């Protein structure tokens, strides 16, 4: 079996694995796997960024870099505009 596709969550798993946010994200991948459109499994890599406004912009950018280093081919988040502004240049 091929290695799973890794998808990162940057601060988006607010209610943890099995919670509502987790279920919403999984729906986007379960259907393509079940239909055969996606021919390999997927794996979510979660990183609670602790970014702005309570943490720092550096935490958000470090979190994004962590997910990339873990081999994620896509990242959901950052979910607040403060953090998205700091992460966007890295993602681009």
Buried (B, 14 or more C-beta within 10 A) or exposed (E): EEEEBBBBBBBBBEEEEEEEBBEEBBEEBEEEBEEEEBEEEBBBBBBBBBBBEEBBBEBBBBBBEBBBEEEBEEBBBBBBEBBBEBBEEEEE
